[in-house]
Amino acid sequence: MQRLKSWILPIAIVLGIFFHEYIVVLQPALPYFIFLMLYFSFNSLDVKTMRFTMFDFWLLLFQLVVSTGMYFIIRPFDETLAEGAFVTVLAPTAAAAIAVSLILGANIGMMSTYLISCNLMVAVVAPLSFTLIGASPDISFWSSFLAILGKVFPLLIAPFLLAVFTRWLLPKANEYINRHKSLSFYVWAVSLTVVISRAIGLLVNEFQEHRIMFLWMVVISVFLCFLQFFVGHLIGKRYGDRVAGGQALGQKNTVLAIWMAQSYLIPLCSIVPTLYVIWQNLYNSFQMMQKEKRDRKQ
């Protein structure tokens, strides 16, 4: 079963690439998949273990400083590439990071604390950032804030509150769900296939017209993926959980990033987080294969 889990990600990516025209019809169901995935994952969480620590502070600081820094470094060369790098680094941690963390053995309390705090931070900071860089001047801060919060709350806070309710008031149901919490990984695998199919559709449509820029976007997205997982691992190792740090900083909610890019920035810059989807999940697949090898040796 562990070996099958290691191969689910590459299979999901291949299906998304070669059958994207058919799989993309499942896109309207994606929010429901994410809700279920988080609900199954949060049911194993003890709220008492959730504490905001320096681990969370340094990760949040990295996102704020590096996203802004990347924008101003790349902006003199190309505004589209700068906005793509900015929104990719600023993007909050993906809900899928919880499911992957369960497989890799990370601390779910640490992951959940950062997942919630990071998403709420982005809901506040992103509209302000869009205003400062001059994107969508006709859209007010509060309109952007409420729109982003509207995307975050139903898919993040609602399943968390429902899981807390189940844990406190329906202990038998909670125990049953915990025995089957690995289902969150398979729900995520389906979600990933849908996200990849959507990403590939966008890449196919844009590649012919922007080939040179596309190559630069590949370079930037690969670099950002390496940088964020690397720094996340370093911070996580310092605070006792290398895997949690990598997932918290490297596993991005690219669906939200693509939506923000297409809604408030130059739409073409959404290709950077679109490419990031592929690299982050290839790395996750590699991590799972490495864990499988270590487990077999034990």
C-alpha positions as CSV (number, residue, x, y, z in Angstrom):
1,M,0.0,0.0,0.0
2,Q,2.9,2.4,0.8
3,R,4.5,1.6,-2.5
4,L,1.2,2.4,-4.3
5,K,1.0,5.7,-2.5
6,S,4.4,6.6,-3.8
7,W,3.3,6.1,-7.3
8,I,-0.1,7.9,-7.0
9,L,1.4,11.3,-7.6
10,P,3.2,10.5,-10.8
11,I,0.1,8.7,-12.1
12,A,-2.1,11.7,-11.2
13,I,0.3,14.0,-13.1
14,V,0.5,11.7,-16.2
15,L,-3.3,11.4,-16.3
16,G,-3.7,15.2,-15.9
17,I,-1.2,15.8,-18.8
18,F,-2.6,13.3,-21.3
19,F,-6.3,13.4,-20.5
20,H,-6.7,17.0,-19.4
21,E,-9.5,17.7,-21.9
22,Y,-11.7,15.0,-20.3
23,I,-10.7,15.3,-16.6
24,V,-11.1,19.1,-16.5
25,V,-14.9,18.6,-16.5
26,L,-14.5,17.5,-12.8
27,Q,-13.2,21.0,-11.9
28,P,-16.6,22.1,-10.3
29,A,-16.2,19.3,-7.8
30,L,-12.7,20.4,-6.7
31,P,-13.9,22.5,-3.7
32,Y,-15.8,19.4,-2.4
33,F,-12.8,17.2,-2.8
34,I,-10.6,19.7,-0.8
35,F,-13.3,20.0,1.9
36,L,-13.4,16.3,2.4
37,M,-9.6,15.9,2.4
38,L,-9.2,18.5,5.1
39,Y,-12.1,17.2,7.1
40,F,-10.6,13.7,7.2
41,S,-7.1,15.2,8.1
42,F,-8.3,17.6,10.8
43,N,-10.2,14.8,12.6
44,S,-6.9,13.4,13.9
45,L,-5.9,16.8,15.2
46,D,-5.9,17.7,18.9
47,V,-6.6,21.4,19.0
48,K,-4.6,21.7,22.3
49,T,-1.4,20.9,20.3
50,M,-1.9,24.0,18.1
51,R,0.3,26.9,19.2
52,F,1.7,29.8,17.3
53,T,5.5,29.6,17.7
54,M,8.7,31.1,16.2
55,F,8.4,28.3,13.7
56,D,5.3,30.0,12.3
57,F,6.8,33.5,12.6
58,W,9.9,32.7,10.5
59,L,7.9,31.0,7.8
60,L,5.5,33.9,7.6
61,L,8.3,36.4,7.5
62,F,10.0,34.5,4.7
63,Q,6.9,34.6,2.6
64,L,6.4,38.3,3.1
65,V,10.0,39.3,2.6
66,V,10.9,37.0,-0.3
67,S,7.7,37.5,-2.2
68,T,8.3,41.3,-2.1
69,G,12.0,40.9,-2.8
70,M,11.5,38.7,-5.8
71,Y,9.0,41.2,-7.3
72,F,11.4,44.2,-7.0
73,I,14.4,42.2,-8.2
74,I,12.7,40.8,-11.4
75,R,10.5,43.8,-12.1
76,P,13.2,45.8,-14.0
77,F,13.5,42.9,-16.5
78,D,9.8,42.0,-16.9
79,E,6.6,42.9,-15.0
80,T,4.8,39.7,-15.8
81,L,7.6,37.5,-14.5
82,A,7.9,39.6,-11.4
83,E,4.2,39.3,-10.6
84,G,4.3,35.5,-11.3
85,A,7.2,35.1,-8.8
86,F,5.5,37.4,-6.3
87,V,2.2,35.5,-6.2
88,T,3.8,32.1,-6.2
89,V,5.9,32.9,-3.0
90,L,3.0,34.8,-1.3
91,A,0.5,31.9,-2.0
92,P,-0.5,30.2,1.3
93,T,0.1,26.7,2.2
94,A,-2.0,24.2,0.3
95,A,-4.7,22.2,2.1
96,A,-3.0,19.1,0.5
97,A,0.0,19.7,2.6
98,I,-1.9,18.1,5.5
99,A,-2.6,14.9,3.6
100,V,1.0,14.7,2.4
101,S,2.3,15.4,5.9
102,L,0.2,12.5,7.3
103,I,2.0,10.2,4.9
104,L,5.5,11.6,5.6
105,G,5.0,11.6,9.3
106,A,5.1,15.3,10.1
107,N,3.6,16.9,13.2
108,I,0.0,17.7,12.2
109,G,-0.4,20.2,15.0
110,M,2.4,22.3,13.6
111,M,1.2,22.0,10.1
112,S,-2.4,22.9,11.0
113,T,-1.4,26.0,13.0
114,Y,0.7,27.3,10.1
115,L,-1.9,26.3,7.5
116,I,-4.6,28.4,9.2
117,S,-2.4,31.4,10.2
118,C,-0.7,31.5,6.7
119,N,-4.0,31.5,4.8
120,L,-5.5,34.2,7.1
121,M,-2.3,36.3,6.7
122,V,-2.5,36.0,2.9
123,A,-6.2,37.1,3.0
124,V,-5.1,40.3,4.6
125,V,-1.7,41.0,3.0
126,A,-2.6,40.0,-0.6
127,P,-5.2,42.8,-1.2
128,L,-2.8,45.4,0.3
129,S,0.1,44.1,-1.8
130,F,-2.0,44.3,-5.0
131,T,-2.9,47.9,-4.2
132,L,0.8,48.8,-3.6
133,I,2.1,47.3,-6.8
134,G,-0.7,49.1,-8.7
135,A,-2.6,46.0,-9.9
136,S,-6.3,46.4,-10.6
137,P,-6.6,50.0,-9.3
138,D,-10.4,49.9,-9.8
139,I,-10.7,47.2,-7.1
140,S,-10.7,48.3,-3.5
141,F,-8.8,46.7,-0.6
142,W,-12.0,45.6,1.1
143,S,-13.4,44.1,-2.1
144,S,-10.2,42.1,-2.7
145,F,-10.0,41.1,1.0
146,L,-13.6,39.8,1.1
147,A,-13.1,38.0,-2.2
148,I,-10.0,36.2,-1.1
149,L,-11.4,35.5,2.4
150,G,-14.5,34.0,0.6
151,K,-12.2,31.6,-1.2
152,V,-10.2,30.7,2.0
153,F,-13.0,30.3,4.6
154,P,-15.2,27.6,3.1
155,L,-12.3,25.4,2.1
156,L,-10.2,25.8,5.2
157,I,-12.0,27.1,8.3
158,A,-15.3,25.3,7.7
159,P,-13.8,21.8,7.7
160,F,-11.6,22.6,10.6
161,L,-14.6,23.7,12.7
162,L,-16.6,20.7,11.6
163,A,-13.8,18.4,12.6
164,V,-13.5,20.0,16.0
165,F,-17.3,19.6,16.4
166,T,-17.0,15.9,15.5
167,R,-14.1,15.3,17.9
168,W,-15.9,16.9,20.9
169,L,-19.5,15.8,20.4
170,L,-19.3,12.6,18.3
171,P,-16.3,10.7,19.6
172,K,-17.3,7.4,18.1
173,A,-17.7,9.0,14.6
174,N,-14.4,10.7,15.2
175,E,-12.7,7.3,16.0
176,Y,-14.2,5.7,12.9
177,I,-12.9,8.6,10.7
178,N,-9.5,8.4,12.2
179,R,-9.2,4.7,11.4
180,H,-9.8,5.7,7.7
181,K,-7.9,9.0,7.7
182,S,-5.7,7.7,4.8
183,L,-8.7,8.4,2.6
184,S,-7.6,12.0,2.7
185,F,-4.6,11.1,0.6
186,Y,-6.7,9.4,-2.1
187,V,-9.1,12.3,-2.2
188,W,-6.1,14.5,-2.7
189,A,-4.8,12.4,-5.5
190,V,-8.1,12.9,-7.4
191,S,-7.9,16.6,-6.6
192,L,-4.3,16.7,-7.9
193,T,-5.3,15.1,-11.2
194,V,-8.0,17.8,-11.7
195,V,-5.6,20.6,-10.8
196,I,-2.9,19.2,-13.2
197,S,-5.5,18.9,-16.0
198,R,-6.5,22.5,-15.5
199,A,-2.9,23.6,-15.4
200,I,-2.0,21.7,-18.6
201,G,-4.9,23.2,-20.4
202,L,-3.7,26.7,-19.6
203,L,-0.1,25.9,-20.6
204,V,-1.2,24.4,-23.9
205,N,-3.2,27.6,-24.7
206,E,-0.4,30.0,-23.8
207,F,2.7,28.2,-24.9
208,Q,2.6,29.0,-28.7
209,E,2.3,32.7,-28.2
210,H,4.8,33.2,-25.4
211,R,7.6,30.6,-25.9
212,I,10.6,32.7,-24.6
213,M,8.7,33.9,-21.6
214,F,7.4,30.4,-21.0
215,L,11.0,29.2,-20.7
216,W,11.8,31.9,-18.2
217,M,8.7,31.0,-16.2
218,V,10.0,27.3,-16.1
219,V,13.3,28.5,-14.7
220,I,11.7,30.8,-12.1
221,S,9.2,28.2,-11.0
222,V,11.8,25.5,-10.6
223,F,14.0,27.9,-8.6
224,L,11.2,29.0,-6.3
225,C,10.2,25.4,-5.7
226,F,13.8,24.5,-4.7
227,L,14.2,27.6,-2.6
228,Q,11.0,27.2,-0.6
229,F,11.3,23.5,0.2
230,F,15.0,24.0,1.0
231,V,14.4,26.9,3.4
232,G,11.3,25.2,4.8
233,H,13.4,22.1,5.6
234,L,16.1,24.3,7.3
235,I,13.5,26.1,9.5
236,G,11.6,22.9,10.2
237,K,14.8,21.1,11.3
238,R,15.7,23.9,13.7
239,Y,12.3,23.5,15.4
240,G,12.2,19.7,15.4
241,D,10.3,18.8,12.3
242,R,12.1,19.1,8.9
243,V,9.2,17.6,7.0
244,A,6.6,20.0,8.4
245,G,8.8,23.0,7.5
246,G,9.2,21.8,4.0
247,Q,5.5,21.2,3.5
248,A,4.4,24.4,5.2
249,L,6.6,26.6,3.0
250,G,7.0,24.6,-0.2
251,Q,3.5,23.1,-0.7
252,K,1.5,26.0,-2.2
253,N,-2.2,26.6,-2.7
254,T,-1.6,27.1,-6.4
255,V,-5.3,27.1,-7.2
256,L,-5.7,30.2,-5.1
257,A,-2.5,31.7,-6.5
258,I,-3.7,31.2,-10.1
259,W,-7.1,32.7,-9.2
260,M,-5.4,35.8,-7.6
261,A,-3.1,36.2,-10.5
262,Q,-5.9,36.0,-13.1
263,S,-8.2,38.3,-11.0
264,Y,-5.8,41.0,-9.8
265,L,-2.5,40.8,-11.7
266,I,-1.4,40.3,-15.3
267,P,-3.3,37.1,-16.2
268,L,-0.3,35.6,-18.0
269,C,1.7,35.6,-14.8
270,S,-0.5,32.8,-13.6
271,I,1.6,30.4,-15.6
272,V,4.3,30.6,-12.9
273,P,2.2,29.0,-10.2
274,T,0.7,26.7,-12.8
275,L,4.2,25.3,-13.5
276,Y,4.9,25.2,-9.8
277,V,2.1,22.6,-9.4
278,I,4.1,20.1,-11.3
279,W,7.4,20.7,-9.6
280,Q,6.1,20.6,-6.0
281,N,4.2,17.4,-6.6
282,L,7.2,15.7,-8.3
283,Y,9.2,16.5,-5.2
284,N,6.5,15.2,-3.0
285,S,6.5,12.0,-5.0
286,F,10.3,11.7,-4.5
287,Q,9.9,12.3,-0.7
288,M,7.3,9.5,-0.5
289,M,9.5,7.1,-2.4
290,Q,12.4,7.9,-0.1
291,K,10.2,7.3,3.0
292,E,9.1,4.0,1.5
293,K,12.8,2.9,1.1
294,R,13.6,3.9,4.7
295,D,10.5,2.0,6.0
296,R,11.5,-1.2,4.1
297,K,15.0,-1.1,5.7
298,Q,13.6,-0.8,9.2
